Amino acid sequence: MDKKAFLKAFVVTFVFMLGFLTSNIYADISTQTPANLNAASVNTQSTLGDNRTDEVPSPSSWITDKQIGVYSKSVILDVQDPQWATFTDTHSMEPVISSRSYAIEVVPESADQINVGDIVSYNSKYADGTIIHRVIQKSSDADGIYFIVKGDNNPTQDPGKIRFDQIQRVVVAIIY
């Protein structure tokens, strides 16, 4: 195995392990939620041995391993039309995203690309500014595909159905 292939395999393994460790840390934090946060406020449920019922769905894969280059002095993500994102201190997506986090986002081409678990930035009819929350449900009605979204740290989902024309971008990488 050449050095470049080894480094790429190492980074993929490292990112996987970091995600695994982060999910275990989140599991410890999420079991200390207020009494009013229950399984009814979360779309997905887990039957893990630690009695958790609030597992957060993972984002879908927007970047392939062929788009990631890891070198001794740099990391290159080959992403078309990336957009840089910063976050305000609302605490709604903690511990995944905080005001000290940065992200790379892309503009989705269609509603079909967006899946449960993806973190999207969208314009709400009920609030000013852009909201960045996780898709917890994807469905359709007479008006087409819609999404139900929720901040990971919020006890309830956001109000209303989110339509594709409200979604501005999808988070593809978070940088801490």
C-alpha positions in Angstrom: 0.0 0.0 0.0 1.5 3.3 -1.0 1.7 6.3 1.4 -1.2 8.2 -0.1 -3.5 5.2 0.1 -2.4 4.5 3.6 -3.1 8.1 4.7 -6.5 8.1 3.1 -7.4 4.8 4.8 -6.1 6.2 8.1 -8.2 9.4 7.8 -11.3 7.4 6.9 -10.7 5.1 9.9 -10.0 8.1 12.2 -13.1 10.0 11.1 -15.2 6.8 11.7 -13.7 6.4 15.1 -14.2 10.1 15.9 -17.9 9.7 14.9 -18.3 6.6 17.0 -16.7 8.3 20.1 -18.8 11.4 19.5 -22.0 9.4 19.3 -21.1 7.7 22.6 -20.4 11.1 24.3 -23.8 12.3 22.9 -25.4 9.2 24.3 -24.1 10.1 27.7 -25.3 13.7 27.4 -28.7 12.9 25.9 -29.6 10.5 28.7 -29.5 13.6 31.0 -32.4 15.4 29.3 -35.3 17.0 31.1 -38.2 14.8 32.1 -40.5 16.4 29.5 -38.2 15.2 26.7 -39.5 11.8 25.8 -39.6 9.4 22.9 -42.8 11.0 21.5 -40.8 14.1 20.6 -38.3 12.2 18.5 -39.1 10.5 15.2 -36.6 7.7 15.4 -36.3 5.3 18.3 -33.5 3.0 19.4 -33.6 -0.2 21.4 -30.0 0.1 22.5 -29.1 -1.7 25.8 -28.7 1.7 27.6 -32.4 2.4 27.5 -32.0 5.3 25.0 -35.0 6.2 22.9 -33.6 9.4 21.4 -31.1 8.3 18.8 -30.4 11.0 16.2 -30.4 9.8 12.6 -27.0 10.2 10.8 -26.6 12.4 7.8 -26.5 10.8 4.4 -23.2 10.7 2.5 -22.7 13.8 0.4 -18.9 13.4 -0.1 -17.2 10.2 -1.3 -13.8 9.0 -0.2 -12.5 9.8 -3.8 -13.3 13.5 -3.1 -11.1 13.6 0.0 -7.3 14.1 -0.4 -5.2 14.0 2.8 -1.6 15.2 2.4 1.2 16.0 4.8 0.5 19.7 4.8 -3.2 19.9 3.7 -6.5 18.3 3.3 -8.4 18.9 0.1 -12.2 18.3 -0.3 -13.2 18.2 -3.9 -16.7 19.6 -3.5 -18.6 21.5 -6.2 -19.7 25.0 -5.3 -19.0 24.8 -1.5 -20.3 27.4 0.8 -18.8 28.4 4.2 -21.1 28.5 7.2 -20.9 29.9 10.7 -23.4 29.5 13.5 -25.1 31.6 16.1 -25.2 30.7 19.8 -28.8 29.2 19.9 -27.7 25.8 21.4 -30.4 24.1 19.3 -27.9 21.7 17.6 -25.5 21.1 20.4 -23.4 19.1 21.0 -23.0 18.6 17.2 -22.9 22.3 16.2 -22.1 25.2 18.4 -21.2 28.9 17.8 -17.6 27.8 17.7 -18.2 25.4 14.8 -17.8 26.0 11.1 -19.3 24.0 8.2 -19.1 23.4 4.5 -22.5 23.4 2.8 -23.8 22.6 -0.7 -26.9 23.6 -2.5 -29.1 20.6 -3.2 -30.5 20.2 -6.7 -33.7 18.4 -5.7 -35.7 17.2 -2.8 -34.8 13.7 -3.7 -31.2 14.3 -2.6 -32.2 15.2 1.0 -32.7 12.4 3.5 -33.7 11.9 7.1 -30.6 12.7 9.2 -29.3 15.5 6.9 -28.7 18.9 8.5 -30.2 21.6 6.4 -30.3 25.4 6.5 -33.7 26.8 5.6 -35.9 29.8 5.8 -38.8 29.4 8.1 -42.3 31.0 7.8 -42.3 31.2 11.6 -38.9 32.9 12.4 -36.5 35.5 11.0 -33.2 34.4 9.6 -31.8 31.1 8.5 -32.4 28.0 10.7 -30.0 25.0 10.7 -31.7 21.8 11.9 -31.7 18.1 11.2 -34.3 16.4 9.0 -36.2 13.9 11.2 -38.9 13.0 8.7 -39.4 13.1 4.9 -42.8 12.5 3.4 -45.2 13.8 0.8 -48.7 15.2 0.5 -50.8 16.8 -2.2 -48.3 19.6 -2.5 -45.3 17.3 -2.9 -42.3 16.4 -0.7 -42.0 18.0 2.6 -39.6 17.7 5.5 -40.0 17.8 9.3 -36.9 19.2 11.0 -35.8 19.6 14.6 -32.8 20.9 16.5 -30.9 18.0 18.1 -31.0 19.8 21.4 -34.6 21.0 21.1 -37.5 19.1 22.9 -39.9 19.4 19.9 -39.8 19.6 16.1 -39.9 22.9 14.3 -43.4 24.1 13.4 -44.8 23.4 9.9 -43.8 21.4 6.9 -40.5 22.5 5.3 -40.7 22.5 1.5 -37.7 22.1 -0.9 -38.0 25.8 -2.0 -37.3 26.9 1.7 -34.1 24.8 1.9 -31.0 26.8 1.1 -28.2 24.3 1.7 -27.2 21.0 3.2 -24.3 20.6 5.6 -21.7 18.2 4.2 -18.8 18.8 6.6 -18.5 20.2 10.1 -15.2 21.7 11.2 -14.3 22.1 14.9 
